[in-house]
Amino acid sequence: MKPLSAFIHKIVPYAFKDVDNFELHPRSYSQVRLLLFFIMIAISIGPVLTTAGLGYYNYKELLQKEERGQLESRLVGSSRSIAALIDSLKSIVIFVASKNRYVELTTDNNLELLFDRIKRQYEFFADIGVIDQDGIQQSYWGPYDLKGADYSKEEWFKEVIARGVYISRVYSGYRLVPHFAIAVANQNPVTKKHWVLRATIDAVTLQRFVNTIKTNASDDLFLVDDEGYLQTTSENFGQNLSQLVEDIKPGIQQGISAGGENLFYGMDKIKDTPWSVVLVEKRYIHHEEWTTFRSKLLVIVVACLVLNLLIVYGLVTMLTNLIRKADELQVSMLQEAEHTDKLASIGRLAAGVGHEINNPLAIINQKTGLAEDLMLLSPDFEHKETISGCLKVIDQSVDRCKAITHRLLGFARRSNVQYENVQVNEVIKEVMQFLENSMLHSRIRLELKLQEDLPPILSDHLQLQQIFLNITNNAIDSMSKEGLVTIMTHLVAGEVRVVIQDNGSGIPTDILPHIFEPFFTTKETGKGTGLGLSITYGLVKKLGGDITVRSHVGQGTAFTITLPIKSEDHDQN
């Protein structure tokens, strides 16, 4: 970050006045972002113009090589798409024409009911009929009275009996509306006689599907049958059912249109149908618009500039955010140093207060003990029991004050650290044994997620126990019955990290910054001294580690303790 900051400091000095005192005079991040943006855009103009020039000359050569390959790919893709459509329609008819459905489809109004269900799903079906082995239509549902019609002499009937499936070309028929038929032959398992299910489909289905697969790169895309009649409308060669006058052969070929334009023709046979797909495309390399150099160059330059703008904006935003985060980190470190100094000052004050309080407490304890001895030697008198009860309350209060002063002295005392090789996982397990009964009584579950291959650390075994014990006790106190405490350990960047997490009530945001301060507690009066987390904080710092906390109200709290594998203080000693 230092080289980057120095560079920016040189090019935008007025945006970085009082860099060393930016808490009083914050950086102007908006000015930094704006200046960096314009500088990087200026630097990127040269490559953009160079790329535009090279792209213009190279694109011609590449287009000549790829034009034929792209046309072949689109032609094959269009053919396969239409074949897939026909296969799906054919599958519907084959599914309906099951072997044992002849009687069902020729009795009552079952064919009508079936056709209604098909129409609800596939509205492009026009009619449907069942034809027996002799070519007589035994059942029919559609707009015409075709029941009893004789198809025995029709070529399609002979073909479907022989091949099992027949797809017709597009024709007008009785309705004078273009449509095509799909017929499927099957054998009645009882009578062993063949029968045919024939369905007609509006040709507009083919037209709509061709329009959906037609791309902007295709000047014309249509279907033609084996006899050269258009099966869908062509933009250049007429309406469907008209004769195609152009001699187009299977494969890819070049030609010239009536207007003198260079064209690519492509024809591909659609498998198991009487149709072929025809693709006609103008040769873009010789298109009139391609010769307009300025317009095409402008498109390339604008596209590259837009891309550069997006990239430069992203980079500038990222760099500005990095500078902002570095400033925030510096402020955070200063605040943490101030907080540590504050705790040290309070600790020294607490030590003095603790020593001063201990003396009068000892006198009170002594005098109370003497009074209790005298009460035991004295005969009964009025209010003797009341006075005895008051003396016991005084003893309890003195004991409580002693506990508080003892913890104060422990908080302030700089006890020596006994360094030894410690397995953090083992220390955690030992502490959990101490708390097992307390957690069982409160119906609190414990979940340990300890990394098995943690290396030993050089630290103080007893002080680590106290750290984990204090935080786990706080977690237990923060939860009602049937809570969950999760303890995780893992190795991160050469340090051992311990996370103690609970699903308790959480800590409000306004309280969170004060939890490590001495005498700060959220517990009820008489249930906490407010020194547990303060002592824990001091112990962690003394061992060369760090402690942080994350909390969400209603979700829980997580303390993260980071411990060095080898203490720097021990190395210096």
N, C-alpha and C positions, 0 to 999 in steps of 0.2 A: 504493500500500500504506500510506502514512503516514496518510491520513484514516481508513482502515479500522482500522489499529492503534490510533489515538487513540480512536476510538469504542469499540472493544472494551476498551481500557484503562480507560475510564471506567465501563463497565457491569460489568466483572469485574476489579476491581483486585487482588483477592487471588490471581487466577490468573496475574498478570503481575508478581509481585514481582521486583526486581532485573533489569529488562528489559535494562539495559545490561551485565549480567554474567551472561547466561543460560548460559554455559558452566559456571559454578559452581552456578548455581541455574536449572535448565531450566524452561521454561514447562510448565504443567500443561495439555497439549493435550486431555486427556479432559474436564477441567472446562470448557474453552473450548467444546468441541463440545457438551456437555450444555446449557450455558447458552444458547448460540446457538440450539440446537434448540427449547428451550421458548419463547424470546422470539419466534422466527419463527412457531411454531405459534400462539401467542397472537394475533399480528398477523393471521394468516390465518383466524381463526374468523369474523370479521365477513363477509368476502366469501363464505365457505362458506354461512353462514345466508342471506345475501341471494340467492345463486345458487339455494339450495334453494327459497326462496319464489317467485322468478320462474319457476323451472322447473316448479313445480306448476301455476301458472296458465297459462303459455304452452303447456305440453305438451298440454292439452286442445284448444286451438285448432289446434295443428299436427297432432294426431292425427286430427281430423275431416277435414282436408284431404288427409292422406296415406293414410288407411286404404284408400280405394278404389284409389288408384294402386298401393299395395303389393300388394293382393290381385290386381290385374290382372297385375302383374309375376310374382308367384308362380305364378299360373295358367298364363301363357304359358311360364314356365320349366319347370314340371312337364310340360306338354304336349310341349314340345320334347325333354325328357329321355326321355320314354317313346317318342316318335317315333324318337329316336336308337337306343334299344334295339331296336325293331322293325326298323329299317334294318340294324342289325348282324346280327340273326338272318336277315333276308331275304338279306343279302349272302352269308352262309354257304351257304344253299341255292342261290342263283344261281351261286356259284362251283363247287359240286359238280355242278350241272346244265349242264355245258359241252356244246356242240353235238355233239362227237364222242365222248361218253362213254356213249351209250345201250347199245351192244353190251357195253362193259366192265362196266356196272352190272347187266346182265341175264344175265351168264354167270358160271359157277363160283360162288365165294363172295365175289366182289369187293365186293358191297354190304355184306356182313357185316363185312368187313375195314374198309371205309370208315366204317361206322357206329361200329365200335369205336374208331377214331381220333377221330371226332367226340365220342363220349361221354367219352373221356379228357380232352378240353379243355372240352366243354360238356355237363355231366352232366344238364342239364334236357331234352335231346332224348329223346322216348319211343319213336318208331319212324320208319321211313323206307320208302318204296316207290316203284317205277318203274311208270308206267302208259302203255300205248301209245295210239295215236291213236284206237282204237276204245273206249277206256275200260276195257280189261282190265288188271289189275295183273299185270305180267310178273315182277316181282321184289319181294320184301318181306322186311324184317327187323324183328322186334318181338315182342311177347308173344302175338300172335294168328296164326292160320293164315289170312291174307288173300291169299295168292297166288292169282291167278285171279279175284279179286273184280271185279264189273262196276260201274263208276262212270259209264257212258255217259249215264245218265238223271239224274245228280246235277246240281243247278244250279251248284255250285262248279266241276265239271269243265267245263261249258260256258263259265263265266266265265273260268277260267284259260286255256282255249284261245283265247278271244277277246282277253283283255287281256294275257296273258303272265305275270301274277303275281296270286296270290289269297291273301288273309289271312282266315281264318274268325273268327267270334266264338267265345267260350268255350262249350264244350258237354261233356256227360258221355261220350257214346259207349259202346262196348262195355265199357270198363273201369269205368264209373260214377265216373270220376275226372275233374274238370274239366281240360280241355286245349284247345288251339287248333292249327290247322293252317296251314302256309305251303306253297303249291304254286307251282311255276315251270314254265312250258311252254317247250319249245325244239324245234328242227327238226333231224332227223338229216341231215347234209350229204350222205349217200350215197343214202338212200332218199327224201329230201325229205318224210318223214312227221313229224308232230308227236308229241312224247312229253312226259310230265309227271313231274317229281320232286316227291313230296309228303312232308313231314316234319311230325310232330306234336310239340308242346312242352307240358310240364306247365304248367298255369295258375299253379302256385305260384311260377313265375318272375316273372310279372307282380306277384303279391302281394308278393314280397320286394322287388322294385324299387320299387314304390309306397311300401313302408314306409321304404326308404332315402331317398327324396326328400321324404318328409313331414317338415315342420318343426314345432317347438313352437308356432309361430304358427297352424298349421292345426288346427282342431278335427276335421276329417274330410277325407280325400282318397281317392277311389276311381274306378274306371272303369265306364262303362255303355255298352251297345251301342245301335245305332240303334233297336231295338225297346223300349228301356227296361228291359232286364235287366242286373242288376249283373254285372260281369265280375271284380271283386275285392270283398272283404268291406268293408262300410261299418260304422263304429261306431254310426251313427244309423239306418241304413235296411236292415240285414239282411245275410245271407250272400250270397256270389256265386251267380249263376243265379236269384236271386229277383227279382220284379218291383219296380221302383222306383215307389212310390206318390206321391211328391212330384213335382209338375209343375215341373221345372227347365228353363229355356230357355237357349239359348246366350247368353253375355255375362255381365255382372255385374248382380245384382238383390238386393234386400233382402227379408227375410221374418221371420216370427216362428215360433219352434219351438213344439212342443206344451207345453213348460214356460213359455212366455211370454217367452223370451229373444229379443232382437234378433239376427238372423243376416245374414251376407252369403253369397249363393250365387254360384258362378261355374262356367260350363261352357264348354269349348273343344274343338272337334273335332280329333282327331288325324289328320293328313293320311294318305291312302291306307290307312286302316284302318276297320273298322266300329265303332270306339270313340270315346268322348268322355271327357275327364277332368273330374271334378267336384270342386270345392273348396268346403268349407263352413267358415265362420269366425264365431265370436261377435264381435259389435261390442264391442271392448275398452273403448271410451269409456263404455259403459253397463254394463260388468260390475259385479257386486256388490262385488267386492274393490276396485274403483277408488274407490268412495265412502269407503273407510276411509282417512281423511286421515293419521292418525298413522303407520300402517304404511308407507304410500308415502313420506311425508316422511322417515321414519327411513332407508329404503333410500337415498334421495338423499343425505342428510347423511352417512351412513356411507361411501358411495362417494366423495364429495368429500373426506372426511377422510382416507380411505386414500390418495387421489391426492396430497393436500397433504402427508401424512406422507412419501411417497416423494420428492416434489420437495424438501421442506425438508431431509430427510436427505441428499439428494445435494448440495444447495447448502452445507449446513453442512460436509459432508466436504470439498468442494472448497475452501471458505474456510480450513478448518483446515490442509489440505495446503499451500495457498499460504503461510500463515504459517510452517509448518514449513520449507518450501523456502527462504523468505527468511532464516530463522535459519541454516539449513545453509549458504546462500550466504555469509552474513556470516562464519561460522566458517571456511569454505573460503578466503575472501579473506584473513583474518587468518593462516591457516596458510601461504598462498602468500607473504605479505609476510615472515613469519618465515623461510621457505625462501630467499627472495631475499637477505635480510640475511645468512643463514648462508653462502650462496655468496660474497657479497661479502667477508665476513671470511676465508673460506678462500682467496679469491683474493689478498688482501693478504698472508696468511701464506705462500702459495705463492710470491709474488714475492720475499719476503725469503729463503726457503729456496733458491730458484733462484739468486739472486745469491751466496749464501754457498757453494753447491756449485760454482759455476762456477770459482771461484779454485783450489781444490784440484784440480779436473779439469784445469785448464790446466797446473798443475805436473806432474801425473801424465803428461799427454800429452807435455809437453816432455821429462821424464826418460825416458820410454819411447822417444821418438824418438832421444834421445842414445844409449841403450843399444842400439838397433837399428843405429845408425851404427857404434858400436864393434864390434858383432858382425860387421859386414861387413868391417871392417879387420883383425880378429883372425884368426890362423890357425885351422885346424880343431882342435878339442879335444873331449873326451868330453862328451856331453850338449849340444853346441852347437845341434843341431836342436831338441831339447826346449825349450831356453831361447828360441830364436827363435819356436817355436810359442806359448809362454806370452806373449811380448811381443805377438804378433798378437792373442791373445785379450784382452789388456789394452787394446789399441787399439780392438777392437770394443766392449768394454764401455764405454770412455770415450766412443766415438761414440754409443752408446745413451744414456748418461747425458746427453750434450749435447742429444740430441733431446728427452729428457724435460724438461730444464730450459728448453729453447727453447719447448716447448709450454706449460710452466708460466708463463713470462713472457708468452707470447702470450695465455694465459687471463686473466692479471691486468692486462695493459697496457690502458689506456684510449686506444686509437688513435682519431684523428679519422675521422669518417665523411665520405666524399666523395659528397655528394648529387648525383644526376643522374637524368634520366628513364630508367627501365629497363623493358623489356618482360620480364615474368617468364617467359613461354613461351620466349623466345629464350635466356634464361639457362639454363633447364632443358635445352634442346636442346644448348647448348654443353657442359654438364657431362656429358650422356649420351655425347657424342662422346669425352670423356676416358675413360669407363668402357666403351666399346664392346668393346675387346679383352678386358678382364677378364670381362665378362658372356658374351662369346662362348666364352671358354675354359671357363667354368663351366657352359655350356649353360643360361644363365638368360635367359628371355624378358623383354622390356620392352614394356609397353603404355602408351601415352600417350593420355590423354583430356583434352586441353587446350582450354579454351573460347577460341574464336577471337577474340571481340570484347572481350578483356580490356583495360582502359585501362592506360596506362603508370603506374608508381608512382615516387615520389620516394624513391630509396634508393641504397645503395652496391652497385655491380655486382660487385666482387670479393668482398665479404663474403657476398653472396647466393650466389655460386658455392661458397664454402667451406661454407655451411650445407647446400645441396643435396648437395654432394659427400660431406660427413660422414655424413649420414643415409642416402644411397643405398649408401655403402660398408658401413654397419652392416647394411642390409637384405641385401646380397650375402653378408656374412659369416654371417648367421643362417640361410642356406639351404644345403641340399645341392645336388647337381647337379639340373638341370632344374627350377629354381624359376621364380617369376613375380614381377616387380616392376611395380606399377601406379602411375602418377603422374597425378593429376587436379588441374586448376585450375578455379576458378569464382569468380564475383563474388557476395559475400554481404553485404548491408547496408552497401554502400559500402567493403568491404574485399576484398582478394584472398586467397583461401584455397587453399593447396597441400596436397594429401594424398599422402603417399608410403607405399604399402602393399605388404607382401610376404606370401607364404604360407609363411613359415619356421616355426621351432619355437615361436615366441612367447616371451613373458616371464612367468615366474610372478608371481602376485599379490603375494607378499611382497617381491619384488625391484623391482617396478615403481616404487614411490615413491622409489627411490634412484638411478635410472639417470642423473639429471642431476648427481649429486654427483661432485666431482673424485676421481680415482683409484679409482672404483668400476667394476669390470669383471667380466664373466662369462667372458671369453676365457681360454685357457690361458696359463700363465706365459710371458712373452716375446713374446706376440702382441698385447698391448694395454696401453696406459698408463692407460686409464680417464679420459682427458681429452677425447676427441672430442665426446661429447654435452654435456659441461660447457661447452666452448668454443662449441658450437652454440647452447646455451641463452643464453649471454651475448651472442652476436652478434644473436640474434633480439630479445632485450630491448633491446639498444643501438639497433636499427633501429626501435624502437617497436612491435614485433609481439608475438606470443604463440605458444607451442608447447605442444601437448598430445599425449598418446599413449594409444592403446587397444590392448590385446593380449589374445589368448586362446591358452593353451598348446595347441600342436598345430595351430593354425589360422593364426597369423600376427600381424603387428603393423602398426599404421597410425599414422604421425606426421602431425599436422595443424598447419601453419604458417599463421598469420594475419598478413598484412602490411597496414599502412595505405597508402592511395593517396597521402596527403600526410603527411609526418612532422610531428608536433607540435614536436619539438626543432628542426627546421629553421625552422618558423614563428616560434618564439621568437627564434631567432638573426636 
